[in-house]
């Protein structure tokens, strides 16, 4: 079993057990049982919120006002984006939904993040988001009644979270700008973290990556039904060798290879399938060898890993590399004849380039499909994964670069998830921060009762869109 999946299962079982034994202490908010939060109230972090709100009061006051502007801008962006994705999903249901649950499970209709990245990012996102709400509330002298753990639930508890509970009566008596700054603080802080991650990714990790790593291969992780790759026999697990004669080592190579093609064009795609490599066997043309011909086999032997199956062994040294050639006994009377060489083929790029289609390579003639998002663009219909290797000179420190790679990947996920959480929380949806900002914003222009009614209609409309996109994603994506 995948260890990431195993730990994810253990985590959710432990979470469920914890919620069960603390069920009498849980509070519930939202539209039960459709979309609601389970909350366990504590006093975690309240003193620290007081401390930082006083220490950086002037800076935070300016930043909170910027957050309000960014919050409303993000709200309009999210409103348009949600409507766009609903129309798109209704026209082309198979296209990935614009709203997906972020989970450490590979489930249809969800956005998968490996468990340890998911959990690490979740801790950072939740802490920054809720702590920011609390700090800005204390900046404006609004008491914080509690903070604590929460679980976002859609029918069933799904995603751990956290919350800060300000005194709502005193919050509602503050002027509208202060209320807005409290609501905007959480998502704005997530967007700031996302921006910081972008600076790290492009300013630090990208230059280092270009010095340290080299593109090794592009693998196909999944193939979409009803598209050209599937129709031509390309399978999940295959590795791209070339497209239209262009060697494929990166996803960028694929874009370059297809830049002059259109839907309906037939292209040549060569893939490599490791399952086609025989575990062991006799290689035609290499079965009978002697000392005179042994030295002529350098180029092939260097690509082969030999199975030792007899006590008669010849050692062959080429460019400082030792190769163990095992032979079987032969009745041939010629004393210089060594017998039959039995070989196990190593899965190695140099082997593939030498033996070509005979072992592993398959030629596909692909009639390109249309991109579901842009009918004029060609589309293979595959999910891809790039594989990188360390450049020579760095390969002697593999552990160091595994740690570096984990950190770089963590920063990438932290960017992506902070951006997603920050923007989604700005949606004009009653239960999230954007919905509360919308309600206060409407009070600038409408009487209280009418503002409340308009807010309910808008909030329910976008709740309908979110639920629709989730359902479409689970059924069709």
C-alpha positions in Angstrom: 0.0 0.0 0.0 1.1 3.6 -0.7 2.5 4.9 2.6 1.0 8.3 1.9 -2.4 6.7 1.7 -1.8 4.6 4.8 -1.0 7.6 6.9 -3.9 9.5 5.5 -6.3 6.7 6.5 -4.7 6.6 10.0 -5.1 10.4 10.3 -8.8 10.4 9.4 -9.6 7.5 11.6 -7.9 9.2 14.5 -9.8 12.5 13.7 -13.1 10.6 13.6 -12.4 8.9 17.0 -11.4 12.3 18.5 -14.6 14.0 17.2 -16.7 11.1 18.5 -15.3 11.2 22.1 -15.6 15.0 22.1 -19.0 15.2 20.5 -20.7 16.8 23.5 -18.2 19.8 23.3 -18.7 20.4 19.6 -20.6 23.4 18.2 -22.1 23.5 14.7 -22.6 26.3 12.2 -23.7 26.5 8.6 -26.4 24.8 6.5 -26.7 21.3 8.1 -26.3 18.7 6.7 -25.2 20.2 3.3 -22.3 22.6 4.2 -21.4 23.1 7.9 -18.6 23.4 10.4 -18.0 21.4 13.5 -16.1 23.5 16.1 -14.3 22.7 19.4 -13.8 25.9 21.3 -10.5 26.6 23.2 -8.4 29.6 24.1 -5.4 28.8 22.0 -3.4 31.8 20.7 -5.5 34.5 22.3 -2.6 36.1 24.3 -0.4 36.1 21.2 -3.1 37.9 19.2 -3.2 40.6 21.8 0.6 40.9 21.8 1.1 41.3 18.1 -2.0 43.6 17.6 -0.4 46.1 20.0 3.2 45.7 18.9 2.6 46.4 15.2 -0.6 48.4 15.4 0.3 51.1 12.8 1.5 48.7 10.2 -1.4 46.4 10.7 -3.9 49.2 10.4 -2.6 50.2 7.0 -2.3 46.5 5.9 -5.9 45.8 7.0 -7.2 48.6 4.8 -5.3 47.2 1.8 -6.8 43.8 2.7 -10.3 45.2 2.3 -9.6 46.5 -1.2 -8.0 43.2 -2.2 -10.9 41.3 -0.6 -13.5 43.0 -2.7 -11.4 42.6 -5.8 -11.0 38.9 -5.1 -14.8 38.6 -4.5 -15.6 39.9 -8.0 -12.9 37.6 -9.5 -14.4 34.6 -7.7 -18.0 35.5 -8.6 -17.1 35.7 -12.3 -14.9 32.6 -12.1 -17.6 30.4 -10.4 -20.2 31.5 -13.0 -17.7 30.8 -15.8 -16.9 27.3 -14.5 -20.6 26.4 -14.1 -21.4 27.3 -17.7 -18.3 25.5 -18.8 -19.2 22.4 -16.8 -22.7 22.3 -18.2 -21.4 22.5 -21.8 -18.4 20.1 -21.3 -19.0 18.1 -18.1 -15.8 16.0 -18.6 -13.6 19.1 -18.1 -12.2 19.3 -14.5 -14.6 21.2 -12.2 -13.6 24.7 -11.0 -14.4 23.7 -7.4 -13.0 20.5 -5.9 -12.3 19.2 -2.4 -8.6 19.2 -1.6 -7.9 15.8 -0.1 -5.0 13.3 0.3 -7.0 10.7 -1.5 -7.1 9.9 -5.3 -10.8 10.1 -5.6 -12.7 11.2 -8.7 -13.8 14.8 -8.6 -11.3 15.8 -5.9 -8.0 17.7 -6.0 -5.3 15.2 -4.8 -2.4 16.4 -2.7 0.0 13.8 -1.2 -0.8 13.4 2.5 2.3 14.9 4.2 2.2 18.0 1.9 -1.5 18.2 2.5 -1.2 18.1 6.3 1.9 20.4 6.4 0.2 23.0 4.2 -3.1 22.7 6.1 -1.4 23.6 9.4 0.3 26.7 7.9 -2.9 27.8 6.0 -5.2 27.4 8.9 -2.9 29.0 11.5 -2.1 32.1 9.3 -5.8 32.5 8.3 -7.4 32.4 11.7 -4.6 34.1 13.6 -4.9 37.0 11.2 -8.6 37.3 11.9 -7.8 37.4 15.6 -5.0 40.0 15.4 -7.0 42.5 13.4 -10.1 42.0 15.7 -7.9 42.8 18.7 -6.4 45.7 16.7 -9.9 47.3 16.7 -10.5 46.4 20.4 -13.0 43.6 19.6 -12.9 40.8 22.2 -12.1 37.3 21.1 -14.4 34.9 22.9 -12.6 31.7 21.8 -10.5 30.0 19.2 -10.1 26.3 18.4 -10.2 23.4 16.0 -12.9 22.9 13.4 -13.8 20.4 10.7 -15.4 21.6 7.4 -18.2 19.2 6.5 -20.1 18.5 3.3 -22.7 15.9 4.4 -19.8 14.2 6.4 -16.8 15.8 8.2 -14.0 16.1 5.6 -11.4 18.8 6.1 -9.8 19.8 9.4 -9.7 23.6 10.0 -9.6 26.2 12.8 -11.6 29.2 13.8 -11.5 32.4 15.8 -14.7 33.6 17.4 -14.9 37.4 17.9 -17.6 39.0 20.1 -20.2 39.4 17.3 -22.3 42.0 19.2 -19.3 44.3 19.6 -18.0 43.6 16.1 -21.4 44.6 14.6 -21.2 48.0 16.5 -17.9 48.9 15.0 -17.8 51.0 11.9 -18.1 49.2 8.6 -14.5 49.5 7.5 -13.3 47.9 10.8 -15.8 45.0 10.3 -14.6 44.6 6.7 -10.9 44.6 7.7 -11.6 41.8 10.3 -13.4 39.6 7.7 -10.8 40.3 5.0 -7.8 39.6 7.2 -7.8 35.8 6.8 -8.0 35.4 3.1 -5.7 38.4 2.5 -3.1 36.7 4.7 -3.3 33.6 2.6 -2.8 35.6 -0.5 0.3 37.3 1.0 1.7 33.8 1.8 1.0 32.7 -1.8 2.8 35.8 -3.1 5.8 35.1 -0.8 5.9 31.5 -2.1 5.9 32.7 -5.7 8.9 34.9 -4.9 10.7 31.9 -3.4 9.8 29.6 -6.3 11.0 32.0 -9.0 13.7 33.9 -7.2 15.4 31.0 -5.3 14.2 27.5 -6.3 14.0 28.0 -10.1 17.6 29.3 -10.5 18.9 26.5 -8.2 16.9 23.8 -10.1 18.3 24.9 -13.4 21.8 24.4 -12.0 21.2 21.1 -10.2 18.5 19.2 -12.1 18.2 17.9 -15.6 14.9 16.7 -17.2 15.1 12.9 -17.5 11.7 11.8 -18.8 7.9 12.5 -19.1 5.6 9.7 -17.9 1.9 9.3 -18.6 0.1 9.0 -15.3 -3.4 8.6 -16.7 -5.2 8.5 -20.1 -8.6 10.2 -20.7 -11.3 8.1 -22.4 -12.7 9.4 -25.7 -9.5 11.3 -26.7 -6.7 10.6 -29.2 -4.1 9.1 -26.9 -6.5 6.4 -25.6 -7.7 5.6 -29.1 -4.2 5.1 -30.4 -3.3 2.6 -27.6 -1.2 4.9 -25.4 -1.4 3.6 -21.8 -0.9 4.9 -18.3 2.6 4.2 -17.2 4.1 4.7 -20.7 7.1 7.1 -21.1 7.3 9.5 -24.0 10.3 8.8 -26.2 9.5 11.2 -29.1 6.7 13.2 -30.8 7.1 14.0 -34.5 10.7 13.2 -34.2 11.3 15.5 -31.2 12.9 13.8 -28.2 10.7 14.2 -25.1 12.5 14.9 -21.9 10.1 17.6 -20.5 6.5 18.8 -20.8 7.9 21.8 -22.6 9.3 19.5 -25.3 5.7 18.2 -25.9 4.4 21.8 -26.3 7.2 22.5 -28.8 6.6 19.2 -30.7 2.9 20.1 -31.2 3.2 23.8 -31.8 2.5 23.6 -35.5 -0.3 20.9 -35.3 -4.0 21.2 -35.3 -7.0 19.0 -34.3 -7.3 16.2 -36.9 -3.6 16.1 -37.7 -2.0 12.6 -37.5 1.3 12.6 -35.6 3.9 10.0 -34.8 4.3 9.3 -31.1 6.9 6.8 -29.8 6.4 5.6 -26.2 8.3 3.2 -24.0 6.6 0.6 -21.9 8.8 -1.1 -19.3 6.4 -4.1 -19.1 7.6 -5.0 -22.7 11.1 -5.6 -21.5 11.7 -9.4 -21.0 12.9 -10.4 -17.5 15.5 -12.6 -19.0 16.3 -14.4 -22.2 18.6 -14.9 -25.1 19.4 -11.8 -27.2 19.6 -12.8 -30.9 23.1 -12.3 -32.3 24.7 -12.5 -28.9 24.2 -16.2 -28.2 27.6 -17.6 -29.2 30.7 -15.5 -28.4 34.4 -16.1 -27.9 37.3 -14.1 -26.7 37.9 -12.6 -30.1 34.4 -11.1 -30.4 33.9 -10.2 -26.7 35.7 -6.8 -27.0 33.5 -5.8 -29.9 30.3 -5.9 -27.8 31.2 -2.9 -25.6 28.3 -0.7 -26.7 25.7 -3.3 -26.0 27.2 -4.8 -22.9 27.4 -1.4 -21.2 23.6 -1.2 -21.5 23.0 -4.7 -20.1 22.8 -6.2 -16.6 23.8 -9.8 -16.7 22.2 -12.7 -14.8 24.8 -15.0 -13.2 23.5 -18.5 -13.5 26.6 -20.7 -13.8 30.0 -21.0 -12.2 31.9 -20.1 -15.4 32.5 -16.4 -15.4 34.3 -13.9 -17.6 35.2 -10.5 -16.2 35.0 -7.6 -18.7 36.3 -4.2 -17.8 35.4 -1.2 -19.9 36.0 2.5 -18.9 36.5 1.5 -15.3 33.2 -0.5 -15.1 33.1 -4.2 -14.3 30.6 -6.4 -16.0 29.9 -10.0 -14.8 29.2 -12.2 -17.8 27.8 -15.6 -16.9 27.8 -18.4 -19.5 26.3 -21.8 -19.8 28.3 -24.9 -20.5 28.7 -25.8 -24.2 29.5 -29.1 -26.0 31.6 -27.1 -28.5 35.1 -28.6 -28.5 36.8 -25.3 -29.4 38.5 -24.2 -26.2 38.2 -20.6 -27.0 34.4 -20.9 -27.2 32.8 -19.6 -24.0 29.2 -20.8 -24.5 25.8 -19.1 -24.4 25.4 -15.7 -22.8 22.2 -15.4 -20.8 21.3 -11.8 -20.1 18.8 -9.8 -18.0 17.9 -6.5 -19.7 18.3 -3.5 -17.4 15.8 -0.7 -17.9 18.2 1.9 -19.1 17.9 4.8 -21.6 21.1 3.8 -23.3 19.7 0.3 -23.9 16.5 1.6 -25.3 18.4 3.9 -27.8 20.4 0.8 -28.9 17.8 -1.8 -29.1 15.0 0.5 -30.2 11.5 -0.9 -31.0 12.5 -4.5 -30.3 12.3 -4.0 -26.6 9.9 -1.5 -25.1 9.4 1.1 -27.8 6.0 1.4 -29.5 5.1 3.6 -32.4 1.6 5.2 -32.3 0.0 7.2 -35.1 -2.3 9.6 -33.2 -5.1 11.5 -34.8 -5.1 14.7 -32.6 -8.4 15.5 -30.7 -9.7 19.1 -30.0 -8.9 20.6 -26.7 -12.2 20.8 -24.7 -11.3 24.3 -23.5 -10.2 25.6 -26.9 -11.4 23.7 -30.0 -8.7 25.1 -32.2 -5.9 23.6 -30.1 -4.7 20.0 -30.4 -5.2 17.6 -27.5 -3.7 14.2 -26.6 -5.9 13.6 -23.5 -3.2 12.5 -21.1 -2.1 13.4 -17.6 1.7 13.8 -17.3 4.5 13.6 -14.7 8.0 14.9 -15.2 11.0 13.0 -13.8 14.1 14.8 -13.0 17.7 13.7 -12.3 20.7 15.3 -10.6 23.3 16.7 -12.9 26.8 15.1 -12.7 28.7 16.6 -9.9 25.7 16.7 -7.6 24.7 13.0 -7.7 27.1 12.2 -4.8 24.8 14.0 -2.4 21.4 12.4 -3.1 20.0 12.7 0.5 20.7 16.4 0.6 18.9 17.0 -2.6 15.9 14.8 -1.5 15.5 17.2 1.5 15.9 20.2 -0.9 13.3 18.7 -3.3 10.8 18.1 -0.5 11.1 21.7 0.7 10.8 23.1 -2.9 7.7 20.9 -3.5 6.3 22.0 -0.2 6.7 25.6 -1.1 4.9 24.9 -4.5 1.9 23.2 -2.7 1.9 26.0 -0.1 1.6 28.6 -2.9 -1.1 26.7 -4.7 -3.3 25.9 -1.7 -2.9 29.3 -0.1 -4.0 30.9 -3.4 -7.0 28.5 -3.6 -8.1 28.9 0.0 -7.6 32.6 0.0 -9.7 33.2 -3.2 -12.4 30.7 -2.3 -12.9 32.4 1.1 -13.5 35.6 -0.8 -16.5 34.1 -2.7 -19.8 35.8 -2.1 -21.0 32.8 -0.1 -22.7 33.2 3.3 -20.5 30.9 5.3 -17.1 32.2 4.2 -15.4 35.6 4.7 -16.4 36.9 1.3 -20.1 36.4 2.2 -19.7 38.4 5.4 -17.9 41.2 3.5 -20.7 41.3 0.9 -23.3 41.7 3.7 -21.4 44.6 5.2 -20.8 46.1 1.8 -24.5 46.0 0.9 -25.2 48.0 4.1 -23.4 51.0 2.5 -26.0 51.2 -0.2 -29.2 49.5 1.0 -31.4 49.6 4.1 -30.7 46.9 6.5 -33.7 44.6 5.7 -33.3 44.9 2.0 -29.5 44.4 2.2 -30.2 41.2 4.2 -32.6 39.9 1.5 -30.3 40.7 -1.4 -27.4 39.1 0.6 -29.4 35.9 1.1 -30.3 35.6 -2.6 -26.7 36.2 -3.8 -25.3 33.8 -1.2 -27.8 31.0 -2.0 -27.1 31.5 -5.7 -23.4 30.9 -5.3 -24.0 28.1 -2.8 -26.0 26.4 -5.6 -23.1 27.0 -8.0 -20.5 25.5 -5.6 -22.6 22.4 -4.9 -23.4 21.9 -8.6 -19.7 22.1 -9.5 -18.8 19.6 -6.8 -21.6 17.2 -8.0 -20.6 17.6 -11.6 -17.0 16.9 -10.7 -17.8 13.7 -8.8 -20.0 12.4 -11.6 -18.4 13.5 -14.8 -14.8 14.7 -14.3 
